[in-house]
Amino acid sequence: MSNLRVTAASAICALLGLNPTIAQAGPCTADIAQFDAAIRQSAGNPFAGLTARQSVNAELGRQPTPESLHQAKERLKSQFSAAMVRAKRYDAQGNRSGCTRALNAAKQMYIP
């Protein structure tokens, strides 16, 4: 009987944790979820993805090297991931302004 109670309690906890209406939500949870969904939906779109402003070197007509392109892409991925982590952390803390700033920064780096 004890194993049955433990199993039932575990199942109930799991169901309650997965239910978004019962789970604790921060001030930006819905916005973050919507942005995550837009990213997933754009997976097959060849025009979607991370983007950054054009560098000064590009303005001067200098051609990028494969290594500089790789470095720029990795730096952009890192910045995007950090912005999303910040948004989620601020959301968990209940910090609406911090969450909004971080999420907007991430949105500026991604074209869905």
Kinemage of the C-alpha trace (Angstrom):
@kinemage 1
@onewidth
@group {chain A} dominant
@subgroup {mainchain}
@vectorlist {calphas} color= white
{ca met a 1} P 0.000 0.000 0.000
{ca ser a 2} L 2.884 2.351 0.758
{ca asn a 3} L 4.343 1.991 -2.753
{ca leu a 4} L 0.933 2.758 -4.225
{ca arg a 5} L 0.688 5.975 -2.202
{ca val a 6} L 4.179 7.074 -3.248
{ca thr a 7} L 3.400 6.349 -6.900
{ca ala a 8} L 0.057 8.168 -6.710
{ca ala a 9} L 1.617 11.147 -4.966
{ca ser a 10} L 4.391 11.301 -7.577
{ca ala a 11} L 1.875 11.175 -10.418
{ca ile a 12} L -0.251 13.924 -8.876
{ca cys a 13} L 2.785 16.156 -8.328
{ca ala a 14} L 3.921 15.595 -11.890
{ca leu a 15} L 0.495 16.464 -13.290
{ca leu a 16} L 0.204 19.588 -11.178
{ca gly a 17} L 3.683 20.689 -12.199
{ca leu a 18} L 2.883 20.258 -15.880
{ca asn a 19} L -0.401 22.150 -15.722
{ca pro a 20} L 0.384 25.757 -16.790
{ca thr a 21} L -2.687 27.180 -15.070
{ca ile a 22} L -1.562 25.804 -11.724
{ca ala a 23} L 2.173 26.401 -12.130
{ca gln a 24} L 3.582 29.670 -10.816
{ca ala a 25} L 4.021 32.153 -13.665
{ca gly a 26} L 6.160 35.264 -13.732
{ca pro a 27} L 5.290 38.580 -15.373
{ca cys a 28} L 6.834 37.604 -18.734
{ca thr a 29} L 6.145 33.873 -18.821
{ca ala a 30} L 3.536 34.156 -21.585
{ca asp a 31} L 5.761 36.442 -23.701
{ca ile a 32} L 8.736 34.106 -23.342
{ca ala a 33} L 6.591 31.099 -24.265
{ca gln a 34} L 5.193 32.932 -27.288
{ca phe a 35} L 8.690 33.873 -28.477
{ca asp a 36} L 9.944 30.308 -27.949
{ca ala a 37} L 6.977 29.034 -29.988
{ca ala a 38} L 7.745 31.515 -32.788
{ca ile a 39} L 11.358 30.300 -32.858
{ca arg a 40} L 10.255 26.658 -33.081
{ca gln a 41} L 7.715 27.439 -35.819
{ca ser a 42} L 10.340 29.246 -37.896
{ca ala a 43} L 12.698 26.253 -37.897
{ca gly a 44} L 12.045 25.428 -41.573
{ca asn a 45} L 12.139 29.040 -42.765
{ca pro a 46} L 15.431 29.765 -44.561
{ca phe a 47} L 15.030 33.486 -43.832
{ca ala a 48} L 14.604 32.990 -40.072
{ca gly a 49} L 17.425 32.935 -37.563
{ca leu a 50} L 19.883 35.023 -35.643
{ca thr a 51} L 20.914 38.351 -37.054
{ca ala a 52} L 23.182 41.197 -36.017
{ca arg a 53} L 23.997 44.684 -37.141
{ca gln a 54} L 26.514 45.102 -39.898
{ca ser a 55} L 30.019 45.763 -38.632
{ca val a 56} L 32.154 48.785 -39.459
{ca asn a 57} L 34.526 46.537 -41.420
{ca ala a 58} L 31.635 45.457 -43.628
{ca glu a 59} L 30.765 49.112 -44.178
{ca leu a 60} L 34.320 49.709 -45.356
{ca gly a 61} L 34.050 46.962 -47.959
{ca arg a 62} L 36.313 44.446 -46.258
{ca gln a 63} L 35.481 40.822 -46.920
{ca pro a 64} L 35.006 38.559 -43.903
{ca thr a 65} L 37.102 35.471 -43.523
{ca pro a 66} L 35.510 32.095 -42.764
{ca glu a 67} L 37.056 32.279 -39.291
{ca ser a 68} L 35.662 35.767 -38.585
{ca leu a 69} L 32.203 34.616 -39.752
{ca his a 70} L 32.387 31.608 -37.452
{ca gln a 71} L 33.481 33.768 -34.516
{ca ala a 72} L 30.683 36.263 -35.169
{ca lys a 73} L 28.058 33.491 -35.340
{ca glu a 74} L 29.299 31.915 -32.117
{ca arg a 75} L 29.351 35.294 -30.367
{ca leu a 76} L 25.792 35.993 -31.539
{ca lys a 77} L 24.574 32.573 -30.348
{ca ser a 78} L 26.173 33.220 -26.977
{ca gln a 79} L 24.631 36.692 -26.677
{ca phe a 80} L 21.201 35.382 -27.679
{ca ser a 81} L 21.373 32.512 -25.185
{ca ala a 82} L 22.512 34.873 -22.426
{ca ala a 83} L 19.626 37.264 -23.153
{ca met a 84} L 17.103 34.419 -22.981
{ca val a 85} L 18.618 33.126 -19.727
{ca arg a 86} L 18.438 36.641 -18.261
{ca ala a 87} L 14.805 37.009 -19.357
{ca lys a 88} L 13.872 33.705 -17.734
{ca arg a 89} L 15.807 34.520 -14.565
{ca tyr a 90} L 14.151 37.948 -14.242
{ca asp a 91} L 10.785 36.342 -14.947
{ca ala a 92} L 11.331 33.822 -12.154
{ca gln a 93} L 12.288 36.697 -9.833
{ca gly a 94} L 9.138 38.638 -10.780
{ca asn a 95} L 11.195 41.472 -12.294
{ca arg a 96} L 8.982 42.656 -15.187
{ca ser a 97} L 11.231 45.479 -16.422
{ca gly a 98} L 14.377 43.339 -16.420
{ca cys a 99} L 12.566 40.498 -18.127
{ca thr a 100} L 11.102 42.796 -20.775
{ca arg a 101} L 14.500 44.380 -21.508
{ca ala a 102} L 16.239 41.013 -21.822
{ca leu a 103} L 13.456 39.516 -23.954
{ca asn a 104} L 13.442 42.550 -26.253
{ca ala a 105} L 17.216 42.235 -26.640
{ca ala a 106} L 16.768 38.586 -27.651
{ca lys a 107} L 13.952 39.499 -30.053
{ca gln a 108} L 16.224 42.032 -31.777
{ca met a 109} L 18.710 39.233 -32.466
{ca tyr a 110} L 16.230 36.786 -33.994
{ca ile a 111} L 14.112 37.030 -37.134
{ca pro a 112} L 11.233 34.515 -36.889
